[in-house]
Amino acid sequence: MGSECFEVSESDKVAHLVLNRPDELNTMTPGFWRELPLLVDEISDRGTARALVVSSTGKHFSAGMDISVFTDGDLNDGPELEVGRARANFRYNVLHLQETFTAFERARMPVLAAMQGGVVGGAVDMVTACDLRYASADAWFCVHEINIGMTADVGTLQRLPKLIPEGIARELAYTGDRMTAERAKDVGLVNEVYDDHQSLLDGVLDIAQRIASRSPLAVHGTKEMLNYSRDHSTSDALLYMAAWQSGMFQPTDIIESFGAQMEKREPVYDDLPEIRRGL
């Protein structure tokens, strides 16, 4: 599909989704919220990509929500609606925005965020929904919603405390202060900090390539289990693991893995099958 907010490519089993409105600081317009889940679902459903890298262009990764979402988008219901109906509709609009980033968690492959400059407001919501986060040395993070008089509502407050110590997450959310890239690495928000934007992209694409060289079925199952375990008790997660493994534990990729090791070659795995929605 065509896109006004993103560039999409795929090479060697790695998909690359790039925010491409650098002159506007990659703010999140109504088009952004429409396009992103469709693109992520399309990449996941196709099955040929085994890792997805999300990066950006220009000075900042993203300055967050664009003002047009509040003034021109669906969040602006207008005075013609009765107040109860307007508020009920607003709730569904917020749920729609939340689902945009949940698409990263639903994707069958790991999603890696490569961030430079400012990661502000909605951009924090966005990257906390990714599997892995990497930053250039000039990156900084800000839960900006508190600075403009609102409560962050698209995932930061739900996901950030599961990624970093709760007290640090609360401090960021209550104060709206900036967190540097090095501090973000220290507390576990990012996996690694790179010197500049180019070394960031090179490094993250290399990690994505290593992920893509593994069995896509095994990686898919690993992501499914990690996400489920995050949100459930250990006993529930073990039960789900047993149920999953009873269907997905097949010898094909295991035999190929051992064969490749014995023959001193790279293993070759089948892609995940395409998913066709709406049948």
FENLINTA-V639766 format. One record per residue. N is the residue number from 1. RES is the residue in three letters. SS is DSSP state (2 for helix, 1 for strand, 0 for the rest). Layout:
# FENLINTA-V639766
n=N res=RES ss=SS
n=N res=RES ss=SS
This chain:
# FENLINTA-V639766
n=1 res=MET ss=0
n=2 res=GLY ss=0
n=3 res=SER ss=0
n=4 res=GLU ss=0
n=5 res=CYS ss=0
n=6 res=PHE ss=1
n=7 res=GLU ss=1
n=8 res=VAL ss=1
n=9 res=SER ss=1
n=10 res=GLU ss=1
n=11 res=SER ss=1
n=12 res=ASP ss=0
n=13 res=LYS ss=0
n=14 res=VAL ss=1
n=15 res=ALA ss=1
n=16 res=HIS ss=1
n=17 res=LEU ss=1
n=18 res=VAL ss=1
n=19 res=LEU ss=1
n=20 res=ASN ss=0
n=21 res=ARG ss=0
n=22 res=PRO ss=2
n=23 res=ASP ss=2
n=24 res=GLU ss=2
n=25 res=LEU ss=0
n=26 res=ASN ss=0
n=27 res=THR ss=0
n=28 res=MET ss=1
n=29 res=THR ss=0
n=30 res=PRO ss=2
n=31 res=GLY ss=2
n=32 res=PHE ss=2
n=33 res=TRP ss=2
n=34 res=ARG ss=2
n=35 res=GLU ss=2
n=36 res=LEU ss=2
n=37 res=PRO ss=2
n=38 res=LEU ss=2
n=39 res=LEU ss=2
n=40 res=VAL ss=2
n=41 res=ASP ss=2
n=42 res=GLU ss=2
n=43 res=ILE ss=2
n=44 res=SER ss=2
n=45 res=ASP ss=2
n=46 res=ARG ss=2
n=47 res=GLY ss=0
n=48 res=THR ss=0
n=49 res=ALA ss=0
n=50 res=ARG ss=0
n=51 res=ALA ss=1
n=52 res=LEU ss=1
n=53 res=VAL ss=1
n=54 res=VAL ss=1
n=55 res=SER ss=1
n=56 res=SER ss=1
n=57 res=THR ss=0
n=58 res=GLY ss=0
n=59 res=LYS ss=0
n=60 res=HIS ss=0
n=61 res=PHE ss=0
n=62 res=SER ss=1
n=63 res=ALA ss=0
n=64 res=GLY ss=0
n=65 res=MET ss=1
n=66 res=ASP ss=0
n=67 res=ILE ss=2
n=68 res=SER ss=2
n=69 res=VAL ss=2
n=70 res=PHE ss=2
n=71 res=THR ss=2
n=72 res=ASP ss=0
n=73 res=GLY ss=0
n=74 res=ASP ss=0
n=75 res=LEU ss=0
n=76 res=ASN ss=0
n=77 res=ASP ss=0
n=78 res=GLY ss=0
n=79 res=PRO ss=0
n=80 res=GLU ss=0
n=81 res=LEU ss=0
n=82 res=GLU ss=0
n=83 res=VAL ss=2
n=84 res=GLY ss=2
n=85 res=ARG ss=2
n=86 res=ALA ss=2
n=87 res=ARG ss=2
n=88 res=ALA ss=2
n=89 res=ASN ss=2
n=90 res=PHE ss=2
n=91 res=ARG ss=2
n=92 res=TYR ss=2
n=93 res=ASN ss=2
n=94 res=VAL ss=2
n=95 res=LEU ss=2
n=96 res=HIS ss=2
n=97 res=LEU ss=2
n=98 res=GLN ss=2
n=99 res=GLU ss=2
n=100 res=THR ss=2
n=101 res=PHE ss=2
n=102 res=THR ss=2
n=103 res=ALA ss=2
n=104 res=PHE ss=2
n=105 res=GLU ss=2
n=106 res=ARG ss=2
n=107 res=ALA ss=0
n=108 res=ARG ss=0
n=109 res=MET ss=0
n=110 res=PRO ss=1
n=111 res=VAL ss=1
n=112 res=LEU ss=1
n=113 res=ALA ss=1
n=114 res=ALA ss=1
n=115 res=MET ss=1
n=116 res=GLN ss=0
n=117 res=GLY ss=0
n=118 res=GLY ss=1
n=119 res=VAL ss=1
n=120 res=VAL ss=1
n=121 res=GLY ss=0
n=122 res=GLY ss=2
n=123 res=ALA ss=2
n=124 res=VAL ss=2
n=125 res=ASP ss=2
n=126 res=MET ss=2
n=127 res=VAL ss=2
n=128 res=THR ss=2
n=129 res=ALA ss=0
n=130 res=CYS ss=0
n=131 res=ASP ss=0
n=132 res=LEU ss=1
n=133 res=ARG ss=1
n=134 res=TYR ss=1
n=135 res=ALA ss=1
n=136 res=SER ss=1
n=137 res=ALA ss=0
n=138 res=ASP ss=0
n=139 res=ALA ss=0
n=140 res=TRP ss=1
n=141 res=PHE ss=1
n=142 res=CYS ss=1
n=143 res=VAL ss=0
n=144 res=HIS ss=2
n=145 res=GLU ss=2
n=146 res=ILE ss=2
n=147 res=ASN ss=2
n=148 res=ILE ss=2
n=149 res=GLY ss=0
n=150 res=MET ss=0
n=151 res=THR ss=0
n=152 res=ALA ss=0
n=153 res=ASP ss=0
n=154 res=VAL ss=0
n=155 res=GLY ss=0
n=156 res=THR ss=2
n=157 res=LEU ss=2
n=158 res=GLN ss=2
n=159 res=ARG ss=2
n=160 res=LEU ss=2
n=161 res=PRO ss=2
n=162 res=LYS ss=2
n=163 res=LEU ss=0
n=164 res=ILE ss=0
n=165 res=PRO ss=0
n=166 res=GLU ss=2
n=167 res=GLY ss=2
n=168 res=ILE ss=2
n=169 res=ALA ss=2
n=170 res=ARG ss=2
n=171 res=GLU ss=2
n=172 res=LEU ss=2
n=173 res=ALA ss=2
n=174 res=TYR ss=2
n=175 res=THR ss=2
n=176 res=GLY ss=0
n=177 res=ASP ss=0
n=178 res=ARG ss=1
n=179 res=MET ss=1
n=180 res=THR ss=1
n=181 res=ALA ss=2
n=182 res=GLU ss=2
n=183 res=ARG ss=2
n=184 res=ALA ss=2
n=185 res=LYS ss=2
n=186 res=ASP ss=2
n=187 res=VAL ss=2
n=188 res=GLY ss=0
n=189 res=LEU ss=0
n=190 res=VAL ss=0
n=191 res=ASN ss=0
n=192 res=GLU ss=1
n=193 res=VAL ss=1
n=194 res=TYR ss=1
n=195 res=ASP ss=0
n=196 res=ASP ss=0
n=197 res=HIS ss=2
n=198 res=GLN ss=2
n=199 res=SER ss=2
n=200 res=LEU ss=2
n=201 res=LEU ss=2
n=202 res=ASP ss=2
n=203 res=GLY ss=2
n=204 res=VAL ss=2
n=205 res=LEU ss=2
n=206 res=ASP ss=2
n=207 res=ILE ss=2
n=208 res=ALA ss=2
n=209 res=GLN ss=2
n=210 res=ARG ss=2
n=211 res=ILE ss=2
n=212 res=ALA ss=2
n=213 res=SER ss=0
n=214 res=ARG ss=0
n=215 res=SER ss=0
n=216 res=PRO ss=2
n=217 res=LEU ss=2
n=218 res=ALA ss=2
n=219 res=VAL ss=2
n=220 res=HIS ss=2
n=221 res=GLY ss=2
n=222 res=THR ss=2
n=223 res=LYS ss=2
n=224 res=GLU ss=2
n=225 res=MET ss=2
n=226 res=LEU ss=2
n=227 res=ASN ss=2
n=228 res=TYR ss=2
n=229 res=SER ss=2
n=230 res=ARG ss=2
n=231 res=ASP ss=2
n=232 res=HIS ss=0
n=233 res=SER ss=0
n=234 res=THR ss=2
n=235 res=SER ss=2
n=236 res=ASP ss=2
n=237 res=ALA ss=2
n=238 res=LEU ss=2
n=239 res=LEU ss=2
n=240 res=TYR ss=2
n=241 res=MET ss=2
n=242 res=ALA ss=2
n=243 res=ALA ss=2
n=244 res=TRP ss=2
n=245 res=GLN ss=2
n=246 res=SER ss=2
n=247 res=GLY ss=2
n=248 res=MET ss=2
n=249 res=PHE ss=0
n=250 res=GLN ss=0
n=251 res=PRO ss=2
n=252 res=THR ss=2
n=253 res=ASP ss=2
n=254 res=ILE ss=2
n=255 res=ILE ss=2
n=256 res=GLU ss=2
n=257 res=SER ss=2
n=258 res=PHE ss=2
n=259 res=GLY ss=2
n=260 res=ALA ss=2
n=261 res=GLN ss=2
n=262 res=MET ss=2
n=263 res=GLU ss=0
n=264 res=LYS ss=0
n=265 res=ARG ss=0
n=266 res=GLU ss=0
n=267 res=PRO ss=0
n=268 res=VAL ss=0
n=269 res=TYR ss=0
n=270 res=ASP ss=0
n=271 res=ASP ss=0
n=272 res=LEU ss=0
n=273 res=PRO ss=0
n=274 res=GLU ss=0
n=275 res=ILE ss=0
n=276 res=ARG ss=0
n=277 res=ARG ss=0
n=278 res=GLY ss=0
n=279 res=LEU ss=0
